[in-house]
Amino acid sequence: MKDLRNFNNTYNDDKVIDACSIFGAMDTSGGRFSGESVIRAIANMHDRGNGLGGGFAVYGLYPKYADLYAFHIMFLTEKSRQETEAYLQKHFNLVDREEVPTRPTPAIKSPPLVWRYFCEVGQHQLGEKSEADYVVARVMEINTSPNDSFVFSSGKNMAVFKGVGYPEEIAEFFCLEQYRGYIWTAHGRFPTNTVAWWGGAHPFSILDWTVVHNGEISSYGINRRFLEQYGYTCTMQTDTEVIAYAVDLLIRKHNLPLEIAARVMAAPFWEDIQRMGGEEQKLALALRQVYGSLLLNGPFAVIIAHHGEMIGLTDRIRLRPLTVGEKGDMVYLSSEEASIRLVCPDLDRAWIPMGGEPVIGRLKAGAPVAARQKAAAGKAA
């Protein structure tokens, strides 16, 4: 009998190149909402994953500690937790700490220890250029230490929850229906070229930047080497990690507008630049010359979030799907329109963006979280 595993798969290739699911929801008025609808939406794309990675990013969920850095850290042993905790006490004012609440979930096997720490830099800055640079440097030190500890979330009033499992299973494990935020992003992973492990699940994060990604970054090597010149160290064994660090470098450290950063990562083709004129061409040439090593080659659709904004972006020829939906103050981004309409059937508008063109949801002026996070960002700059 013909082997059914090879049916329509002559070369027995187990890669599913169009898989992975991404979803994002934002209330541009700043209102916080439960993650239940987001969990339903990402679960609706169950078949785009294979149970080897799922995760969520939530913004606005820690109002009590809004001005503190919330470190989410996974540990392989109790010894590694004690060592890392001693490191945090040495380099930060440790205001509060606790194990992240979880519940027994049949599909989640042998999870690591996951704790959260609420920290302030205080007087520990020690000559670093900025508070944010100090935090990034400490995160990189922990993630390259030999004690099996990984900081996978390090922003203020936001957090990442992720692991090995389908996203709805990760949501059940971390009790995510109990949290509220004004931005939620979600991911279901189908690993292609890299291993599936808890730290390698999406979202990837540094400070309050998070990235969920469907696709494959074939430029990972040159992207990584460029970022290492600026002190970033890739430790999560997957290509997506470079996107989070690239966004942090371009926007926070180099002060580029979001729209310009998008033109670095999804730059116009040379033939398109040649057809441009005047200042537009000069800008495009300058970006390719200065940041050519941060061009993201390969197919991708990403949702990038930080306080106040949620951004959707695809590669230049749109090899991965992304759909946008709007309803009142709500903005949705998804791999599939069906998942948006599952949670919001009567959209005001739905469309597919052009390849390489960012779609940006922004908090409206006067939104309740905007002033607080703007002040926090100013302090860190």
FENJO-V140651 format. One line per field, one symbol per residue. ss: DSSP state (a for helix, b for strand, c for the rest). psi: psi as a letter, one per 40 degrees, with the letter a starting at -180 (. if undefined). A space follows every 10 residues. Layout:
BEGIN
ss=???
psi=???
END
This chain:
BEGIN
ss=cccaaacccc cccccccccc bbbbbbbccc ccbbcaaaaa aaaccaaacc cccbbbbbbc ccaaacccbb bbbbbccaaa aaaaaaaaaa acbbbbbbbc cccccccccc ccbbbbbbbb cccccccccc aaaaaaaaaa aaacccccbb bbbccbcbbb bbbcccaaaa aaaccaaacb bcbbbbbbcc cccccccaaa cccbbbccbb bbbbbcccca aaaaaaaacc cccccccccc aaaaaaaaaa aaaccccaaa aaaaacccca aaaaaccaaa aaaaaaaaaa aaaacccccb bbbbbbccbb bbbbcccccc ccbbbbbccb bbbbccaaaa aaacccccbb bcccccccbb bbccccccca aaaaaaaaaa c
psi=ihhddehfgd efhehgeeai iiiihhheee hiiieddddd dddefdeeae eehiiihhhe egddfdeihh hhhiididdd dddddddddd eihhdiiihh hiihhdehhf iihhiihhii dbeedfeidi dddddddddd ddeeieffih hehfahfiih hiahiidddd dddefeeeii iehhiihhig hdeiihidde iiiiihbehi hihhahgeed ddddddddde eihheefidd dddddddddd dddefiiddd ddeddgiiid ddddeiibdd dddddddddd fdeehhiihi hihhiiheih hhhiidefei ihihiihbeh hihidhdddd ddegdgidih ihiihehihh hihiheided dddddddddd .
END
